[in-house]
Amino acid sequence: MARVISIANQKGGVGKTTTAVNLGASLAASEQKTLIIDFDPQANATSSLGFQRDPARKTSYNTIILGDSIERVAIDAKVDSLWLVPSDKNLVGAAVEMVSMDHREYRLKAAIEAVRDSYAYILIDCPPTLDLLTLNALAASDSVLVPIQCEFLAIEGVSELLDTLMRIRRTINSSLAVEGILLTMYDDRTTLSKQVAADLRSFFGGQVFETVIPRNVRLAEAPSHGMPVIFYDIHSKGAESYIQLAKEVIANAQKRVGAGTERTDSGTGAAAAAAGAGSASGAGNARVGAVGGESE
């Protein structure tokens, strides 16, 4: 049965789509049949995999609003063991249309349940908002992976998200866990990146993935060629990092199966750390001046 992972952060530009596409491709390359659900109206995951806008193509809108099954909507992502539920701009109206629907928070969950046995992993690329689309994604998920850009303002953003996750656990998905916090756009030439990474690991401990995603030109170029970075330049630092992240995600899943439990640090610890992160963000920002004279 598939592990369903939402990739979410209400802050834009932190690497959600990059992570969805490249983690999905790396899992598929590890012979893990994977489905990526593009749940963002911007459809960046769709275009990053080489699919241009096509009004005739069924999308995630058809699944949650019109009731089409994922089997009918999913397309071959042109990578062995990787499939895609594409998106388009019609998804913008879905949140409004769902307001009057019964069980509106669970429409994606119902669609996913029908295909869970067909995949090893299902990754949901969420929009950069905490709206009804993201709520549907989190209600359908076993866990959430949170990409965080290595800057001080990211601490406040993730504390808000984890607070929302706690509310979701109390209301619509009591088993929602934190898959992990992923440090993205890391630049090891700067003291700032190193300090932010150290602070986040101090706040969130074992919830932070060991893998760090660096700033990488090849990683940024790959979407314009319509392919994951492991097929654009497998020797790049970006490709190596996502391959390592896939290994870490698979290893964590195997640990859960062996233990017969979810990660023990899935909820309350995250909220406590988030509260600490929020209160410490002022101190973090005070340090910016001290590290301002760094190489770029």
N, C-alpha and C positions, 0 to 999 in steps of 0.2 A: 504494500500500500504506500502511495506517495507521501512524502513529507511536504507539506504546503508551507512555503516561506514567503511572507510579504517583505518587500524591500521598500522601506518607508522612512521618510523624514519630511516634515512640513516645510523645511527650508529648501529652496531650489538650488541647483548648481552644486550639489554635494557628491554626485556620482551615483545616483540611484539607477538610472538607465544603463550607464556604463557597467555597473555591477551586475544588473540583471542579465544583460547580453553576454558579458564575458564570463561570469560565473556559470551561467547556463551552458555556454559552449564548452567550458572546461569540464563541467560535470558530464556532459555528453561525450566528450573525448575520453573520459574515464569509464566509458561504457555504462553510464547511468542514464536511462531513458528520461529525458527532461522536457517539460513543457514550460514555455514562458508565456504568461498572460500579460499583454500590454494593456494596462488599465488606466493609462494616461491619455487624455484627449489630444495631447501634442503628438502622440504616436512616434516618439523618438526611438523606442525599441524596435518598432516595425521598420522604420527607415534604416536603422543601424544594421539590420540584418538583410538589407538590400531590397526591401519591398517598397515601391513608390506608391503614391496615392492611387487608389482604384475604387471608384464609387460602386462598382459591381461586386466588390469583395465583401463577404460577411466579416463582421468584427465582433469585439467584445460587447458592443452595443446590442447586437442581435441576440447575444446570449442572455444578458440580464434584463432587457426590455421586451424583446419579442419571443423569448423562450426557446431559441434555437440551441440545440445541444452543443457542447464543446467539440464533440466528434465531428459535427458538421461544419464548425467554424475553423478549427485548427488546420494549419497548413504546414507542409514540410518546410523547415527553415533552411534547407539546402546544406545542412550539416548532419552527418550520421547521428541518429539517436536524439535529435533536437527538433522540437515542434513549437509552433508559435500561434497564439490567438492574437491576431493583429488588432489595431485600434484605428480610429479616425476621429475627425472633429465632431461627429454626431454624438460621441460620448459626453460632450459638454452638457447636452440637454438631459442626460440620463438621470442625474441627481434630482432635477426638477420633476421629471416624470415618475420617479420612484416614490415621491413624497406621499402620494395617495394610494400606493400599492400595499397589499397585505404582506407582512413579513419582509418589508423592504430591506432590512439589514442583512437578510440571509439569501438573497437571490443568487449571488455568486457562489455561496457555499453549496446551495442545492445543485448548481450546475457542476461544480467540482466533484461532489460526492459520487456522481455517476461515472467519473473517469479515474478516480483515485487508484484503482487497481491496475491501470494501464501504464502508469509512470512510476519512476523512482523518486523524482523531485518535480514539484510544480512551483515555479517562481512567479510572483505577482509584482510587476513594476507599477508602483502606486504614483498618483499625481502628487505634486508638492503642496498639498492642502490637507487639512483634516476634515474633509467633507463626507458626504454619504457614499462616494465611491471608495474612499480609503476605509471607511467604516465597514463596507461590504468585504473588502479585502482582508481586514483584520478579523472579521467574524468568521471568515472561511479558512483562516490560517492556523497552523500548529504553532508557528513562531514568527517573529519579526526580526529582520536583519536591518540594522540602522547604520547607514553610511554617515560618517561625520568628517567634514573637511577640517584639516588641521589649522584652525584659527580659533581665537578665544571666544568669539561670539557663538561658536557652535555649541558650547557648553550650555548656554541658556536655551537654545533650540531643542537640544535632546532632552533637557529636563522637562520641558513642556510636553514633548512627545511621550515620555515615559509616564508622566502624570496621566495623560490620556489613556495609555495602555492599562493603567491600574483601574480606571473607570470602566473600560471595556471588559476587563476581567470580572468586575463585580456585576456586570449587567448582561452582556451578550455572548461572551466567550471566556468561560472560567479557566480554560486550559491553555490560554495564549501564553507562550513563553518568549523570552528574549533569545533569539538564535545567537546573536552576538552584535557587538558594536565594531564597525569597520572603519579604521582610520584611512582616509583617502587624501589624494593630492599632497602627499607628504614630500617635502623637499629637505633632504638630509644636509643640504648646504647651509640651511638657516637655523639659527638658534631658536627662532620662534616655533618652527615645526617641532623641533625636539622637545621644547618646553611644553607645548600643548599636548603632545603625545604622552609625555610623562605625567601631566596633570590628569588627563583622561584615564590613564591606567591606574593612577592613584585613586580617583573617584570611583571607577567602575570595576576595578580589579580583574577577575577572571572572565568577566563578560566581554572584555575587549579581545578581539581576535589577535593572535600572534602575528598573522600576516598583515602587512601594511602596504597600501597601494600608493606607489610614488607618482609624482608628476612625470609624465612620459609623453614625448612627442608622438611616438608610434600609437600609443593608446588613444591620443586625441585625433590622429589621422584616420584610424581604422573605420569609424562610422561613415566617413565620406566615401569610402570604398565599398560600403555595404557588407562588411564582414567583421566578425569578432577578431580581436587582436591576435589570437593564437593562430589565425590563418593569414593574417596580414604580415606579421613578423613574430614568429614564435620565439625568437631569441631576444626579443626586447624585454626590458625590465617589467613593463606592464603585463606582458603575456606570462612571464615567469611568476609574477605575483598572483595573478588570478588562478593559475594552475595550482599554486600552493594553497590558495584560499579554498579551492574545490576539495583538495585533499583534507584540509582542516574540517570542512563541513561534513564530508563523508566519515571522517574519524569520529566526529562528535555524534553523528547518527548511530554509528556502530557502538559507541559507548552507551548511548541511551538504550539500544536494544539489549545490550549485555546486562545493563542495570535494571531494565524493565521500568524505567522512570524517565520523566522529563528532567531537564537541567534544574538543579535545586535553586539556582540563582535567577529564576525566571521572572520574579515579580517584585516582592517586597524589598529585596535588596536593591533592585534597580531604582525603586522610588526613593529609598533612603539616600542612595548615592546621588540621585538627581537633585534632591533637596540640598545636599551638601555642595553639589556642583553649582547650583543657583546662588547659594550664599557666598561661595568662593569666587564667583566670576568677577566680582569687583576687584578682588586681590589679584586675580589673573590679569585683568586689564591694566592694573597698576604696574605690572611687570613689563608691559609692552615697551614702555619708554626705556627700560633698562636693556632691552634686547634689540632696540631699533637699529643699531648700527651694525647690521649683518650683511653678508654677501647675498646677492640675488642671482 
